Amino acid sequence: MTDRDQESGPIESQLRVLTWNVWWRYGPWQRRQRAIAATLKALDADVIALQEVWSDATTNLAAELAAELGYHHAFATSTDSKGFGFGNAVMSRWPIELTESAILPGEQETGERRIALYAAVNGPRGSLPIFSTHLTWQLEYSHIRQRQMAELARFVDRLRPWSFPPIVCGDFNAEPMSEEMRMLTGLTTCPVEGMVFHDAWKVAGQGSSGMTWDNANPYARAPSAGRRKSTSSPTAGLTTSWSAGLRLAVPAMSLTAALPAMSRWMACGPVIITPCWGTFAIERRVHR
């Protein structure tokens, strides 16, 4: 084998992605903002998707975090509350070359507008399609989340062609086996034919349920809760979510991903990565 042959082997690349519902301006939000910035700095993800990002007339949380951490950012407001915006964001260590957002169904029934944000990240190997979304939260509105999920899938599909698999992050406010999640994971009728997502929490979550609602957090504790339900929140008081509600997705290429603990999985096709706080290293093997 020549040196040239040796150099033509696979190149291992890692992409670290984090998705997090940062809980708007609830609770001691200024103190939480400092803790969120410190946590993001420590985790050092390449791409960060945020939900419940606040904004005002001059700035937004993602812009402030990006300035502090040296990231690029994109932000879109879904609704306004008490004079402040409420929306989704994408932050990236690499430039963001294009952004677009789509309104999801359900505003008439819920009184809340929900959106999906797209950011084309100009990564070192090419453009990375990143999405951040946040679906309706009420338990009884699964039918609305199903419509929102269908529109989300169509939004992702409209933005073809992709050089790399799209990564869809979000707080879906849904159990892993709910109909709305099954719509993406191929366990029921798919909104877009041929586009099926792997649940990365299922394949790389070390066997846990992925619960992110923790009654140890006094701001999230249910009134009747006498003890904590789960132990997966990284820092009490920073974030809350329904079980496995926060996810991420990637379509059809062969990928290897790793949790911080370095458990590994292989996937062909889109992938949903679930925890609101977890980071994943996604490797794509390419040839010179």
C-alpha positions in Angstrom: 0.0 0.0 0.0 1.4 3.4 -0.9 1.4 6.5 1.2 -1.4 7.8 -1.1 -3.5 4.7 -0.4 -2.9 5.1 3.3 -4.1 8.7 3.2 -7.3 7.8 1.4 -8.9 6.1 4.4 -11.7 7.5 6.5 -11.4 10.8 8.3 -13.0 11.0 11.7 -14.9 14.2 12.4 -16.9 15.1 15.5 -19.8 17.5 15.8 -21.0 18.2 19.3 -24.6 19.3 19.5 -26.5 20.5 22.6 -30.3 21.3 22.9 -31.7 23.1 25.9 -35.0 24.6 27.0 -33.7 27.6 29.0 -37.1 28.4 30.7 -37.6 32.0 29.4 -37.6 34.6 32.2 -39.2 32.4 34.8 -37.8 32.1 38.3 -34.5 33.9 39.2 -33.8 34.4 35.5 -30.8 36.7 35.8 -29.1 34.3 38.2 -30.0 31.4 36.0 -28.6 33.2 32.9 -25.2 33.3 34.6 -25.5 29.6 35.4 -26.6 28.8 31.8 -23.6 30.6 30.3 -21.2 28.8 32.7 -22.8 25.4 31.8 -22.6 26.1 28.0 -19.0 27.2 28.3 -18.1 24.0 30.2 -19.9 21.7 27.8 -18.3 23.4 24.8 -20.7 22.2 22.1 -20.2 23.1 18.4 -23.9 23.8 17.8 -26.5 24.7 20.5 -30.2 24.8 20.0 -32.2 26.7 22.6 -36.0 26.9 23.3 -37.9 29.5 25.5 -35.4 32.2 24.6 -36.5 35.7 25.8 -36.1 38.8 23.8 -36.8 42.5 24.2 -36.6 45.6 21.9 -32.8 45.6 21.9 -31.5 42.1 22.5 -32.3 38.5 23.3 -30.8 35.8 25.5 -29.1 33.9 22.6 -27.4 37.1 21.4 -26.1 37.8 24.9 -24.9 34.2 25.4 -23.3 34.2 21.9 -21.4 37.4 22.6 -20.1 36.1 25.9 -19.1 32.7 24.6 -17.9 33.7 21.1 -20.6 32.0 19.1 -22.7 33.0 16.1 -26.4 32.9 16.6 -29.8 33.0 14.9 -33.1 33.8 16.7 -36.8 33.9 15.9 -39.7 34.9 18.1 -42.8 32.8 18.2 -44.9 34.9 20.6 -44.9 37.7 23.1 -45.6 37.6 26.8 -45.6 40.4 29.3 -43.8 42.6 26.9 -41.0 40.1 26.1 -40.5 37.8 23.2 -40.5 34.0 23.5 -38.7 32.0 20.8 -36.1 29.6 19.6 -32.4 30.0 18.8 -29.4 28.3 17.3 -25.9 29.1 18.3 -22.8 27.9 16.5 -19.0 28.2 16.7 -19.1 28.6 12.9 -20.9 31.2 10.9 -24.6 30.9 10.1 -25.1 31.6 6.5 -28.9 31.4 6.2 -31.9 31.3 8.5 -35.6 30.7 8.0 -38.6 30.0 10.2 -41.9 28.3 9.8 -45.1 28.8 11.8 -46.5 25.6 13.2 -50.3 24.9 13.4 -52.3 25.2 16.6 -52.4 28.9 17.5 -56.1 29.2 17.1 -56.8 26.4 19.6 -54.0 27.1 22.1 -53.6 30.9 21.9 -49.8 30.3 21.5 -47.8 30.5 18.3 -45.2 27.9 17.9 -42.4 27.9 15.3 -39.5 26.0 13.9 -36.2 27.8 13.2 -33.8 26.7 10.6 -30.1 27.8 10.5 -27.6 26.7 7.8 -24.3 26.5 9.7 -21.2 26.9 7.6 -19.1 24.1 9.2 -15.6 23.1 8.3 -16.8 20.3 6.1 -19.8 22.0 4.5 -23.3 23.4 5.4 -25.0 21.8 8.4 -28.8 22.1 8.4 -29.8 22.8 12.1 -33.4 23.2 13.4 -34.8 24.3 16.7 -38.4 23.9 17.7 -40.8 23.8 20.7 -44.2 22.2 20.4 -47.4 22.9 22.4 -47.1 21.7 26.0 -50.6 20.8 27.2 -51.0 17.1 27.8 -54.5 17.0 26.1 -53.2 18.6 22.9 -51.5 15.6 21.4 -53.6 16.0 18.3 -52.2 19.5 17.9 -48.6 18.3 18.4 -49.2 15.7 15.7 -50.2 18.5 13.3 -47.1 20.5 14.4 -44.9 17.5 13.9 -46.2 16.9 10.4 -45.6 20.6 9.5 -42.1 20.4 11.0 -41.3 17.3 8.9 -42.5 19.1 5.7 -40.5 22.2 6.6 -37.3 20.1 6.9 -38.1 18.3 3.6 -38.7 21.7 1.8 -35.1 22.7 2.5 -33.5 19.9 0.5 -31.0 19.2 -0.9 -28.7 18.6 2.1 -24.9 18.1 2.0 -25.1 16.7 5.6 -28.1 15.2 7.5 -30.4 17.8 9.0 -30.3 18.0 12.8 -33.7 18.8 14.4 -33.5 19.8 18.0 -36.5 20.8 20.2 -38.6 20.5 23.2 -41.4 18.4 21.8 -43.3 18.1 25.1 -44.1 14.5 24.4 -43.4 11.0 25.7 -41.1 8.9 23.5 -43.9 6.5 22.5 -46.5 9.2 21.9 -48.1 9.3 18.5 -46.4 12.6 17.7 -42.9 11.1 18.3 -43.8 7.9 16.6 -44.6 10.0 13.5 -40.9 10.9 13.2 -39.4 7.5 14.3 -41.3 5.4 11.7 -43.5 3.6 14.2 -46.7 5.1 12.6 -47.5 6.9 9.3 -44.7 9.3 8.5 -45.6 12.9 7.5 -43.0 12.8 4.7 -42.6 9.5 2.8 -39.1 8.0 3.3 -38.0 10.5 6.0 -37.7 8.6 9.3 -35.7 9.7 12.4 -33.8 7.6 14.9 -34.3 8.6 18.5 -30.7 9.2 19.7 -31.7 9.1 23.4 -33.1 5.6 22.8 -29.9 4.4 21.1 -27.4 6.4 23.1 -29.1 7.3 26.4 -27.5 4.6 28.4 -30.8 2.8 29.0 -32.5 5.6 31.0 -35.9 6.9 30.2 -34.6 10.4 29.5 -36.8 12.1 32.1 -36.0 15.8 32.3 -38.7 17.0 34.7 -37.2 16.8 38.2 -39.2 17.6 41.4 -35.9 18.3 43.1 -36.1 21.6 41.2 -38.4 23.8 43.4 -39.5 25.8 40.3 -40.7 22.7 38.5 -42.1 20.7 41.4 -45.7 19.6 41.1 -47.8 20.8 44.0 -48.5 17.3 45.2 -45.0 16.0 44.7 -43.4 14.5 47.8 -40.2 13.3 46.1 -38.2 13.7 42.9 -39.3 11.8 39.8 -36.0 11.6 38.1 -32.3 12.5 38.4 -31.3 13.5 34.9 -31.3 17.3 35.2 -27.7 18.6 35.3 -28.3 21.6 37.5 -31.4 22.1 39.6 -33.3 25.3 38.8 -32.0 25.6 35.2 -34.5 23.7 33.1 -37.6 21.6 33.1 -39.3 19.4 30.4 -41.6 16.5 30.0 -40.0 13.1 29.6 -37.8 12.9 26.6 -39.4 16.1 25.3 -36.2 17.7 24.0 -34.7 16.1 21.0 -32.6 16.5 17.9 -32.6 14.8 14.4 -30.3 13.9 11.5 -31.2 12.2 8.1 -29.8 9.7 5.8 -26.1 9.2 6.2 -24.1 6.7 8.2 -23.3 8.3 11.5 -21.6 7.4 14.7 -22.6 9.4 17.8 -21.2 9.5 21.3 -22.6 10.7 24.7 -20.1 12.4 27.0 -19.7 9.0 28.6 -18.6 7.8 25.2 -21.3 5.2 24.7 -21.7 4.7 20.9 -24.3 3.9 18.3 -24.6 3.5 14.6 -27.4 5.0 12.5 -28.5 5.2 8.9 -31.1 7.8 8.4 -32.4 10.8 10.5 -31.6 10.9 14.2 -33.5 12.5 17.1 -31.3 13.5 20.0 -33.3 13.9 23.1 -32.1 15.5 26.3 -32.5 19.2 26.9 -29.0 19.4 28.4 -27.0 16.5 26.9 -24.2 16.9 24.3 -23.5 14.4 21.6 -20.5 14.0 19.4 -21.6 13.1 15.9 -19.0 11.6 13.6 -19.3 11.3 9.9 -16.7 9.2 8.1 -15.7 10.7 4.8 -12.9 9.9 2.3 -10.3 12.3 1.1 
